[in-house]
Amino acid sequence: MKKILVAVDGSKPSLDAARLALELATATKASLTAVYAVVPILIPGDAPFTVVNEVMAAETARAKAVLAEVREALGSPEMATVDVEGPAAERVAKLAETEGFDLVVVGSRGRNAAARVLLGSVADRLMHLCKKPVLIVR
């Protein structure tokens, strides 16, 4: 294993996943990259374009802040970070494939099946979409 990708969103489960990913990367001497997916916001069609730009700029700034917090919390300044725009599971899966990651690590909030149906689950969707091995941390 040479490259590990960990998806983070600022939640405790994603930080737990990042910690485990760092342990795996250290044990296998693999590189570690953290990714944050900036999900496009659906705003009514009559909203001014400047509002959309401001919302996306704020979300991108939040992504950079979360990635910096994860790097600091792990005490891993050499960890690479990347933010991508789009649906989280789809973008993380695509990044893992196109950049040749050997493993994708993601946290799960541990919702039951009914909650996943109603609220969705990035971890669940990623597990089904990703062509690379996915480790879900609870």
C-alpha positions in Angstrom: 0.0 0.0 0.0 1.5 3.3 -1.1 -1.3 5.9 -1.1 -4.2 6.3 1.3 -7.1 8.8 0.8 -9.2 9.8 3.8 -12.5 11.7 3.3 -13.2 14.3 6.0 -16.1 16.6 6.7 -15.3 18.2 10.1 -17.3 15.6 12.1 -16.0 13.5 14.9 -16.4 10.2 12.9 -14.3 11.7 10.0 -11.6 12.8 12.5 -11.6 9.2 13.9 -11.2 7.9 10.3 -8.3 10.3 9.7 -6.6 9.1 12.8 -6.9 5.5 11.7 -5.8 6.4 8.2 -2.7 8.0 9.7 -1.9 4.9 11.7 -2.2 2.8 8.6 -0.1 5.2 6.6 2.6 5.2 9.2 2.6 1.4 9.6 2.8 0.8 5.8 4.9 3.9 5.0 2.2 5.1 2.7 1.4 8.7 1.8 -1.8 10.1 3.3 -4.1 12.6 1.6 -7.2 14.1 3.2 -10.0 15.2 0.9 -13.0 17.4 1.6 -15.9 17.6 -0.9 -17.6 20.9 -1.3 -21.1 20.0 -2.2 -22.8 22.4 -4.6 -25.6 24.3 -2.9 -29.0 24.3 -4.6 -30.3 27.9 -4.6 -33.6 28.9 -6.2 -33.3 30.0 -9.8 -34.2 33.6 -9.0 -31.3 34.0 -6.5 -28.7 36.5 -7.7 -25.6 34.9 -9.2 -23.4 36.8 -6.7 -25.1 35.0 -3.8 -24.3 31.6 -5.3 -20.6 32.7 -5.7 -20.5 33.9 -2.1 -22.0 30.7 -0.8 -19.5 28.6 -2.8 -16.6 30.8 -1.7 -17.7 30.3 1.9 -18.0 26.6 1.5 -14.5 26.4 -0.2 -13.1 28.4 2.7 -14.7 26.0 5.2 -13.2 23.1 3.3 -9.7 24.6 3.6 -10.3 25.3 7.3 -11.5 21.7 8.0 -8.5 20.3 6.2 -6.1 22.5 8.2 -7.9 21.4 11.4 -7.5 17.8 10.5 -3.8 18.2 9.7 -3.3 20.0 13.0 -5.3 17.5 15.1 -3.3 14.6 13.6 0.0 16.5 14.1 0.8 15.6 10.5 2.0 18.7 8.6 3.3 16.6 5.7 -0.2 15.2 5.0 -1.5 16.4 1.6 -4.9 17.9 1.4 -7.3 18.5 -1.5 -10.8 19.9 -1.8 -13.0 18.9 -4.6 -16.4 20.2 -5.8 -19.4 18.0 -6.3 -21.3 15.2 -4.7 -19.0 13.8 -2.0 -19.2 10.1 -2.7 -18.9 10.5 -6.4 -16.0 12.9 -6.3 -14.0 11.0 -3.7 -14.5 7.7 -5.7 -13.3 9.5 -8.9 -10.3 11.0 -7.1 -9.3 7.7 -5.7 -9.4 6.1 -9.1 -7.8 8.8 -11.2 -5.0 9.4 -8.7 -4.3 5.7 -8.0 -5.0 5.5 -4.3 -4.8 2.1 -2.8 -7.3 2.6 0.0 -10.1 5.1 0.8 -10.9 5.6 4.5 -14.2 7.3 5.5 -16.0 7.8 8.8 -19.6 6.8 9.4 -22.0 8.3 11.9 -23.5 4.8 12.4 -27.0 5.6 11.3 -29.5 2.8 11.0 -30.9 1.7 7.6 -34.0 3.9 7.8 -31.9 7.0 8.6 -29.6 6.3 5.7 -32.6 6.1 3.3 -33.9 9.4 4.6 -30.7 11.3 5.1 -28.3 9.5 2.8 -24.9 8.2 3.7 -21.7 9.2 2.0 -19.9 6.2 3.4 -22.6 3.8 2.1 -22.7 5.4 -1.3 -18.9 5.5 -1.5 -18.7 1.8 -0.6 -20.9 1.0 -3.6 -19.3 3.4 -6.1 -15.6 3.2 -5.4 -13.6 0.7 -7.4 -10.8 0.9 -4.7 -11.1 -0.7 -1.3 -13.1 1.4 1.2 -12.6 1.2 5.0 -15.5 2.6 6.9 -14.7 3.7 10.4 -17.4 3.8 13.1 
